Amino acid sequence: MCGIVGYVGDNKSIEVLLGGLKRLEYRGYDSAGVAVIDADGHLATRKRAGKLQVLVDDLAAHPLGNGATGIGHTRWATHGGPTDVNAHPHLSADGKLALIHNGIIENFSELKQELLDAGAVFSSETDTEVAALLVGREYEATNDLTEALRRVVARLDGAFTLLVMHEDQPGLVVGARRNSPLVIGLGDGENFLGSDVAAFVQFTKRAMAIGQDQIVAIRPDSVEVTDFAGAPVEVEEFEIAWDASASEKGGWSSFMAKEISEEPDAVANTILGRVHDGVVTLSELDPIGDEALADIDRIVIIACGTAAYAGMLGKYAIEQWARIPVEVDLAHEFRYRNPILTSRTLVISISQSGETMDTLMAVKFATAAGARVLSVCNTQGATIPRESDAVVYTHAGPEVAVASTKAFLAQMTALYLIGLHLAKVRGTLAAAEIRENVGELQAIPAKIAEVLAVSQAEIGQLAHWMTDVQSVLFLGRNVGFPVALEGALKLKELAYIHAEGFAAGELKHGPIALIEPGQVVFVIVPSPRDPDSLHPKVVSNIQEIRARGARVIAIAEKGDAAVLPFADEVIPIPLAGTLFEPFLTVVPLHIFGMELAAAKGLDVDQPRNLAKSVTVE
């Protein structure tokens, strides 16, 4: 949550700031603002509550004037409501210093009281203004912007990224980070800062990531990184693997529609280069080593939301193939229950952004407890991978819509690859079995494309007649259960209606009381071809709810005649092995959530109250 952009260069600061903030809109926000040092050398700011377009229109009507130095921000309200006054940037007492902030300063109350006692006057309700006044006071004492920020961050508790600039030092922006993302963009005669690389990918593909408790000072021709104590830090450069066009709609009605269309590519690209002659080769796991992987006796997957459901599917695959017990924990609950971890425990974290604060804190806890940590992430240079022993990057490309779709399938793919790699290392699957499963996985992108081609129009029609529905239930068994949870989450996120996902076997244990005439129920039907299939039990569940008046929408394998007499609608999917069915059954649910929200006139890409990356606990 919150977007941050910083720029020093050749007098195009407003262009860079607004372009960067536009590409960061997906992070979620409720106000926006910019500060520049204009051509006359004066600090000028403008900030407005509401969508970024409100600020853009204001600047068009009343230009600030371009400059060589600037910072921009989109805010998600925490301390103080979403108002013009509470929007960032915030200023020092003399109005010459501007500061923006992502995160929460936990000890702001004590610091604010200190400033009030010294006669300070506050204009906002935010914790950020405390930091602005403190840095301004330290700058007056030191006349050194970097040193002033260093003195202040030493006093702050919590999670924060701070960017600061001063009109007496044009061509300089200083940033600091603790438990909140910040990356550097390296240009030619210009440099950038951003909460992620989308902030500056239009201008450069060269980037560096700031580490924990580090400060960066950018000038047009230099970048200097130090730790909070002032010691120089070496930072490794990396190349951004996508360009600005990947973060644009490209003619689609929404980013979510575009990203659902990219689900086949997200799976294919995550497999690419990791399979050779039917064998999975994950060189990314070399830092842990095959010997250590063979010795692990337990896996704990930690994640939140959609990523946790991908983790549940990973559990099914890893346990079946590698014969290792796997637990799935919500990251925000994990460390608070004092879990038992040893050096033989492998903790796998899943985070699209690599900045999810709950997951980051869980990773740090696991590392401190002596466990080995492997991360699954979609974002280069993110914090969680850098805090882990190893990382398997998904290659889904940028995901802008707040509700995750293609990242979910890419995360599943990465976990399945990890499961097959572990099976090879541990000798739990024969080479022929590994090749068979690899072949199934490689066939999935084409099958997803088939689902998209066949079912999109039908699902759109279903959504249009359901615009007045107030509750939808989802049922699944085995690998269908996490898919049911994911389908329900998408409706909650996008359509703002009651939705619940249940393990179908739980029906008789309580949830069947929810069934009444007209109740819409999606049922994930397993393949009847598997000799161990739960297909007959799920068909029995369908009969039970249909007898009580439910409207049943079944997602079932093509040719499954047993379902037809009992379902009101059947959405067919191609044939696939049991473990691979979720790649196909979840796609119609992603489409349905999007189509229902669109039919209700809701913002598909930016659901209310939600941010793409949850960077505070």
N, C-alpha and C positions, 0 to 999 in steps of 0.2 A: 504494500500500500504506500501511497505517496510517490510522486515522481520528482526527480531532481536532475537539473541540467546546469552545468557551469561552462563558461566559454571565455577564452582569451585568444585574440587573433586580429583579423584585418577589417574591423568596423562593420561586421554583419551580425552583431550579437542578437538583435531582436529576431532575425530570420532563424538563427540557430536555436534560440531558446524556444520559440513557438513551434518550430518543427519538431524539436525533441520532445516537448511536452505533448504534442499531438500523438507521437508514437508511443508515449508512455501512458496515454489515457486508460489503457486496459488495466492498469494497476489499481484503478479505483480512486475517486476523489470527489470532493464537493466544493472546491474553490481553487483558484489559480492566481499566480502572480509572477511578476518579473521585476528585476532591478538591473539597470545599466548605468555605466558611467558614460554620459553623452559626450558629444564632440566638444562641448565647452568645459569638460572636466568635472561636471557636477553629477552626483548620484541622483538618479530619478527612478521612481518605483510606480507600479500600477498593479492593483490586485482586486479581484472580484469574486464574490461567491457565485456558485453555479457552474455550468459547463464551461470548458475552455473557450467556446465560441463567444461567450459573454465578454471575456477579456479581449479576445481578438477584435470584436466589434468596437469595444471601447478604445483600443489602441488605434484602430483605423480612423475613428472620429477625432481622437486627441492623441496624436503620435508623441512618443517619448523622444524619438530621435535615436538613430543607431549609434553604436559605440563599439569599442574594441574589447570591452569587458562586460560580462553579464552573468546573472544567475536567474534560474526560473524554477517554479515549484507548482505541483498540484498537490493539494492537501486533502487528507481524510481526517475529518474532525475527531479529536480525542479530548483534549482540554479546551473547552469552549466550543460553541456551536459553529456551523458553517456560515460565517458572516464575512463581509468585506474586511472588517477590522481584525478578525482572527486569522484571515488568510495570510500567507507568507508572501514576500519577505517581511521580517521585522527589523526595526532600526535601533541603532544606539541612541543614547540620550541627545547627542548633538546632530543626529540625522545624517551623519557622514558614512556610517557603516551599515551594511545590510547583511542579514543572515537568514538562511533557510534551513529546515530541519526535518528529517524523517525519523520517527521513533518516539519514545517516551522518556522524559527525564524524571526519574522516580523521586528524586529529592528536591524537586523544584520548589516545593512549599517553603522549606527552610531557607533556600537561596533567595526566594522572593521576599521573605520577611527580612532577610539581611539587607536587601536592596531598599526595601521600604523604610527600614530604620535609618538608612543613609540618605533618605530624601528622594529616592527615585519615584517617578511617576509612570504608571502603566496605562497603556491604551487598549490592551486586549486581555482576554482570559487565558491565554496560552502559556504553556511551559516554555515555548520557544522564545518568547520575548524576554524571559529571564536570561537565557543564554546570550541573546543579542546585547542586552544591557551589560552583562558581565564582560563579554569580549570587548565591547566599547570602552569600558572602564580600564581594562588591562591594556588596551591599545594606547590610551592616553598616557599610561605609565611607561610603556616600553617603546612606542613608535615602531613596533615590529608586529605585523599582522600574524605571522606564523607563531611567534612566541606568545602573543596574546591568546590565541586559540589554544595553544599547548597548556597554558596555565589554567584555562577554564575547564578543558576536558578532564583534567586531573581531578576536578572537584565534582564531576557529574556522575551520578549513578543511573543505570538503566541501559537502554539500547538507543543508539543515535547515529545518524550521519548528519554532519553539519557542514555547510558551505558558507563562506564569508568573504566579503569584498569591502574595500574602503576607497572613497573617492581620492584620497591622497596617494593611493598606490594603484593607478590604472595599469592594466596589463598583468594583474595578479589576482588569482582566486585560490583560496586555501580551503581544504576540506579535511575532515577528520571522521573516522568511523569506529564504532564499537557495536558489534552484534547487529549491524544493519548494512546493507550493500552499498558499495561505491566502486566504480570502475573508471579508468582513465582512457581517453581516446587520444591517440598520437597522430597529429597532423603535420603538414608542412607549413611552418610559420604560424601555426595555430594549434591549440590543445583544448581538450574537452574533459569534463567530468559528468558522470551520470549514475543514476541508481541502477541502470543496466545498459547494455550496449545499444539498445534501441534508441537511446537518447542521441547518439551521434553517428549511427551506422550510415546515414546518408552522406557523411563527409569523410569517413575513414573506416577501414577494416582492421586497423592496428589498435590493439588494446592491451591494457594491463589491469590487474585486479589489486585493489588495496587490501592488505591484510588486517587482522584484528588489532585494534589499538594502534593505528598508524595515522599519520598526517601527511597530506600531499599539498605541495605548492606548485601550481601550474602558471607558467608564463608562455608567451608565444613561441619561444625558442628553447624552453627547458621544462623539465619535470623533476621535482625533488621529493623523495619520500623518506620520512623518518618515523621512528616510533614515538610514543608519547613522551619518552625521556629525552628525545632529540638525537638519538643515534641514527646514522644513515641506514637505510634498508634497501637491499637489492630486490627489484620486482621483475618478474619474468613476463616478457611480452608474448601475446598470442594473437592469432588471426581470427577474426569473426567469420564464421562459416556460412553466413547468409548475407544478403544485401537488403537495402531498404525496401525494394519492391516486395520482398517476402512478408513484410509487415503491413502491406496495403491490401485493400479489399479486392482489387483487380477485377471489378465488375460484379462481384457477388453482392447479394442483398445485405449480407452481414458478414462480419469476420467469422462467426460461428458456422455459417453456411459454407464459407470457403474452407474452414478447417475440417469440417466433416468430410468435404470432398477430398481432402488431403490424407484421410485416414489410411488408404492403401499405401501411399508413399511413406507415411510415418512408420509403418511396419517394415516395408521393404528397405528403407534407408537405415533402420536400426539393425537389420540383419546384415546389410551390405558390408563386406570385408571381414565378417566374423565367422563365416562358414567356408571351409575348404575341403573339397572332396567328401562332403557329407558329414564333416566333423566340425564341431564348434570350437573355435580358438579365440579365447578372450585374453589377449596379451595385457589388457588393462588390469588383470588380476595378478600379474607378476609381482607387484609389491607385497602381496600377501604370500604368494607361493603355493604351488600344488601340494607340497608336503604338509603345510599348515592347513590347507583346505581339506585334505584327506583326513586330518586329525580332528576337525571340529565335530562336536557331539550335539550341537543344538544351534538353530538359527532363530533369531528374533527379527521380524520385519517391523519397522516403525514408520508411520506415515499418518497423514490426516486426510479426511474427506475422500475424494475420488481416488487419490493415491493409495489410501488404505484398502479400498476395494480391489485395486490392482494387486496389492500385496496379498489379499486373501486368495486371489486366483494363482498368484505365484506359489503360495503355500501348497495348494493342491498339486501343482506340477512338480515342485521340488521334492515334496515328500514321496510322490509316486516314483520319480526317476532316481533321485539320489538317496532315498531311504534315510533321511535325516529329519528328526522332529522339528517342526517349524511353528512358531507362534506369531501372531499378528497383533501388534499393540498400537493403539492410538498414541501418537508421539506425545501429546499433551498430558496423557495419563502415565506414561511409561516410567519416568524417573520419580514420580511421586509415590509409587508403590514399592520403592526400594527393591527392584528386581534382582534376581540372582544371576550374576554374570561372571564368567571366568575367561581365562585366556583361550579356552576351547569353544567359546561362544562367538558366532559370527552375527553381527548386527547389520542388517541391510536397511538403509534409510532410503525413502523414496520422496523426491520433491521435484516438481517441474522446474521451479525457479531456482532451487538450491539455496533459497534464502528464508524458507518457512521457519519462523522463529521457534515454534514448538519443536520441530524436528531438529533444528540446529542444537537446541539445548539438550535434547535427548542424545544426540550424537556425542556431544561433549561429555555427558554423563557416562555413556558407554565406554568412551575412550579412557576416562579417568578410572573406570572400574576394571580396566585391563582387557576388555573385549576387543576383538578385531572388528573394524567398521568398513563396510563397503557401501558406497552411495550409488543410487540410480538417479540421474539428473539430466535435464535438457538444456542447461544453461552454462556455457563456458565461463570460467573465471568466478563462479559463484562460491559462496562461503562454505556450504556443506561439503562439496567435494574436496576443498582444501583442508577441511578438518578431518577427513576420512583417510583410511589407509589406502584405499583404492576407489576408483570410480568407473562405472560403466555409463557412458553418455548415451542417451537416446538421441536420435537424429530426426526429431519431429519438425524442426524448424520453429520459428517463433509462433507462440500461441497467444493471440491477442484477446480473444473472447474470454471473459472472466470464467465462465463455466467450461471446465476442461472436457475435451472430446478426444482429439487425436493424441494428446499426451497420454491419456489413459491406455490406449492401445499400444503406444510405444513403450510405456512402462511395463505392460504385460509382456511384450516381446523381449525386453531386456531381462526380465525375471525368468522367462522360459529359456533364454540362452544361458543364463547363469545356472539354471537347473540342469541343463544338458551338459554344460561344462563340468559341473560337480559330479554328475553321473559318470563321465569319462574318467575324471581324476580318481574317484572312489571305486571304480570298477563295478558299479551297480547295474549298468546296462551293457549288453553286448554291443559291439560296433554296429551290427546290422540294425539293432533296435534304435540306436542313436541316429543312424542314417534315415530310418523310417520316420522318426519324429521330426528330424530336420527337414525332410521333404515335405511333411505336412505343414510345418511352419512357413516354408518358402512358398507354398501354394496359397497361403492365406491372403496376401494382397489382392490377387486376382478375384478371389471369392468375395472379399469386402466390396470390390468394385462392382461385382455382380449384384450384391445386395443393394448398393446405392442406385444402380441403374433400374432395378426392378421395383423397388418398394417406395421410392421417394414420393411419387404422385399419390399412391394409395394412402400413405401415412399422412400426407398433407390433407387429404379429404377427411380422414378420421379426426384429425385435429380440428378442422373447421366445424364439424358437428358437435364437438365436445367443448366448445368455448365456455359453456355455462356449467360444466361439471365442477363440483367442489371437492371431490375426493377420488383418488385413483389408487388402487392397490396393485402390488407386483408380487408374484409368487415364483419361486424357483427352488430347485433342489440340487445338491452337490455344487458343481461349478455354475449352475444357474442362480444360486442364492446371491453371490456377490453382484451378479448382473442385475438382479431384482433391486438390490440396494442402490446400485448406480442409477437405474432408471427412475427410482423414486427421488433420489437426490436431484436429478436434473429437473424434475417437475417442481420441486420446492424452490430451487434456485431461479428458475426461469419463468414459471407460470404462477408462482405464489399461491399454490393450492396445497391442501393436505395430500400427502402421498406417503405411503409406507411400503417398504420391501420386507417380505417375510420368507423364511424357509417354509416351503409348502407343507412339510411334515408338522409344522407348528399349528396348522389351521385348527385342529381339534383341541388344541391346548389353550384356546382363547380367541384368536383373531377371527374365527368364523362368525363370531357374534357381530362383526362389523358388516357382514354381508346382508344386504337388503335389496329389494327389487330395484334394478337400474344401476346398481353399484358396478363401476367399470373395474375390471381386473385384467391386467396383463399377466400371462402365464408363459414362462420360459420352459418349453417342452424339450426334454432330452431325446436324443436319437433312439429309435427303437432297435437299431442294428447292433448296439453293444449288448453282448450276452449278460452283462452285469447291470444293464441300464435300469434306471428308476422310472422309465417311461410308463409302465402300467400304473405305478403309484400316482404319478402326476396326472394321468388321464382320470384316475379315480378322484383326485382333488378337483379337477375341472367339473366332473359330474356332481360333486357335492355342492359346489358354489353355484353351478348352473341351476340346480334344483331349488335353490333359495333366491333365484331371480337375478343373479349377477349377469352382467354383460361381459362376455369373455372374449378377449383378444389374445390369440395364441401365436407365439413365435415358434415355429416348428420346422423341422426338416422337410424339404420337398418330398412329396410322395407319402407323407405320414397320414394314411387314410383313417387311422384310429381316432384322430383328433377331430376330423371334419364334422361328425354328427353333434359334437358337444360345444363347438366354438362358434361365436357369432362372426368373428373375423379371423382369418389365418394369414399371417405374414410369413411367407416361405423363405428359408435360407438354404444355401447349398449344403451338400453333405460334407461332414468333417468329423474327425475323431472327437471323442468326448472332451478331452482337455482343450481342444481348439475351437469348440463351439462358441465360447464367450466372445471371441473376436468377431463373430458374425451376429450373434443374438443381441449384442449391445448396440450395434449400429442403428437398427430401427428405433431403439429407445432414445438415442441421441437425436435422431431426426424428429421424433415425436415431441420431445421437450422443446426443441427449437420451433417447430411448426405451431404448437399450441400457444406458445408465448407470442409469436408473431401474429397469430390469428386474433389474439386478445389485445393487440396493439401495444405490446410491451417491448422494452429495449432488450433485445436478445443478447447483445454484447456486454452490456453494463447493467446487470440486475441490481435492484435497490439493495443498499446496505452491505454490499459485498465488494471485496477487493481481490484482485488476481493473486497477489502475493501477500500473505499474512506475515508481516515482518515485526509484529509486536505480540507479546503473550497476553 
